[in-house]
Amino acid sequence: MNSIASHRPYAWAKYWSQMGHDVTVISTSKKKTPLDLKLSTDGFSVIEIPWLPTWLGETLGDFSERTKPSQFHCGTRIKWARSALAFLINSLRKLVQLRLGLFYAQRMPDVYSFWYWSCRKYLKKSEPWDVTVSTYAPYATHNLGYWMKKSGRTGIWVADYRDLWTDNHIFPGLWPFTLIESLSERRMLKLADAITTVSEPLNHKLKNRYRTSLVRTIENGFEPLDAQSISKEAFFKGDGITRIAHTGAIYPGYRDPSPLFEALRNLKDDSTELKLELVFAGKYSDYIADLAERYGVESHVKQLGMLSHSDSLRMQRDADILLFLEFESKDVSGIISGKIFEYMNSGTEIWAIGITDESIVGNMLNQEGMGSSFGKDSGKIEKALKFLLNDDKKSISKQQNKLPEIYHRKTKAKEFINLILNVAAKKIE
């Protein structure tokens, strides 16, 4: 899928199979789209299992289409009633999914629970596995890893966390499901042979919560070949406009570009002509459009919708500045998304908004000399914008620093497989 989350498990499958291991990936069946990642699966097997029974998936799909106002071909009153129904359904969906994480592959209840049962049915007919690695989200993957370990269908089970489940900093869940999740996660992890996560702060959090020493940190990393394989054709026109670009997901209320919009608004008040464009690629058109209008900067904001991965990489490479959004609190100081490694591999300067140098990402940007952290200080951002737009500095020179090899995805895949081999060796002892 065209999602940063897919790169982590893909790298394991790719590099573990190249190391000579027999690798099988079990995932959900997906609709093919033109934006899918063009990644080779040579050397390992991929088994896609439907996440819903066929009849139920078709029913829900038809219902989803029927709640789109553009699909209504009927009388005015009926059309109005159906539009109102569609509005209520979509509003409820945004509340339970985007705010709470329910039915969104994050928190309980979730539609991928159906996939869990389909996978169990399939795996009962297969040979036992030496090692099973499950990666959250969705939590159904850990349910499956737990069942395989408990039933003796795998020798080793490693539970991986790209984000935390019950301590998720964006999706808080809903009581009483949060209580069930906490009890379930605690019970399941008692059977795990190892637990992995993406940063040291998350590592400590898992250790403290579950009183275990089995947690290891395996960062996301980046794929150096990505930047080398994309087209050299310029993504942006050579029109003299300075561009600040953002690619990937934005979560309203958490990853917030408001300080940048505020700085831009203040800058507009002092300038008759501002050759600056904020470019966003992703699925959040209403949120960004409303925010831009609120600050009066809509003429400087451009939304491109979803891009292919190769176009996203070109955009990152050719932008003057890359915008990284996160929010800072004691609960999220340890979040290191795969996006930041992809950004750093582009060679483009990064502006982090919502976090300071005290955060783990802010500290990394500062140490590697690849960007700046502004927190929510619009005044500081405004000064940086003035410097960026200075006539004597038409564009930001590309960073000469490159991420060290320790952050390569191949290196991280080797670290992970060595962890598994160490676990296996201890079991033999």
C-alpha positions, 0 to 999 in steps of 0.5 A: 500500500502507498503508506509509510507504515508498509515499508517497515515489514516490507524491508524485513521480508525483502532483506530476510529472504535475501539472507536466505530465510524462508519468508511468508507475509500474511496480510489482508486482501486489498483493492489494487490502485494506480498509486500502489507501491511498485515493490518486488516480492521476489524471494518471499511469499505474500498471502492475502486473506479477505478481512471480511466475508465476501457477502459482508464486504460487498454489502458494506461497500454498496452501503458506503456508495449509497451514502454518497450524495453524488449517487442519489438519483431520486426526488428532492425530498428523498434526496435531502433525507439521504443527504442528511443520513450521509452527513450523519454517517460520515460525521459519526465515522470521523468521530469514532475513527479519526478521534477515537480510532474505533473501526480504524485498525487502531482501537477496539472494536475493529473490523480486522477482527474478522480478518483474525478469524479468517487467518486462523482458519487458514493457518490451521491447515498450514505447517507450523512456523519457526518464527512469527512476527506481528506488527501493530496496527491493527491489533488483530496481528498481535491477536494472531501471534498470540494464538499461534504461540499459545496453540504451538503453531509457532516456536517464537513470537515477536510482537512489534509496535510501530505505535503503541496500542493501549497507550496510543497518543493519537487514538485514545479508544473508548471505555469499556473497550479500553479496559478490555484492550489493557487486559488483553495486551497484558495477557498476550505479551506474557507469551511473547518471546520478544517485543520490539518498537521504534524508539527508546522512549517507547521501549521504556514505556513498554518495559515499565507498563508490562514489567518486562526486559524483553523489549528491544528498539529497532528503528524504522530507518530509510531505504537509500535506493529510493532516492536513487531510483526516482526520475530526475525530472523536476517536480515543481516548475522553475517559476521562482516560487519558494515551496514548503512541502508536506507529504503523508497523514495529518491528524486534526488536533495533533499534527497541526500546521496552524503555527506556520499558517499564523506566521504566514498570515503575519508575513502577508500583512507586511508584504505586498507580494509573497512568492511562497507556496505551502504544498500538501499531499495526502487525504485531508483536504477539508481540514487543510482548506478550512484551516487555511481559510481561517488564517486567510492564507488560502491563496498560498496553500495548494493541495495535491491529494494522494500521490504515488510514492515516487512522486512523493519522493520527487516532491520531497527532493525538489521542495525548498523546505519539508514540513514535519508535524508532530505534537509534544507531550510526555506521551509522544516524546518517543515517536519516531515515524518512518516519515522522518527518515524518508524526509532526511534521506531526501537531502532537503532541509526539514522544519519540525512544527509542534516539537522542540529540540528536547523531543527525540526527533528534534534532537536528531534533526539538530545533531544531524544538521538536517533541520530545525524545530520550532515548537508552536512559536509562530514568531520564530517561524516568521523569522525563518520564513523571512530568511528563506524568502530573502532576495539573496537566498532564493532557495535552501541549499541541499544538505550535505549530511547523509544519514549514517548506515546504521539507519539503513533499512537493511541494517535494521533488518539485520538487527531484527533477525539477529535478535530472533536468532539470539532468542532461538539460541537461548531457547536451545540452551 
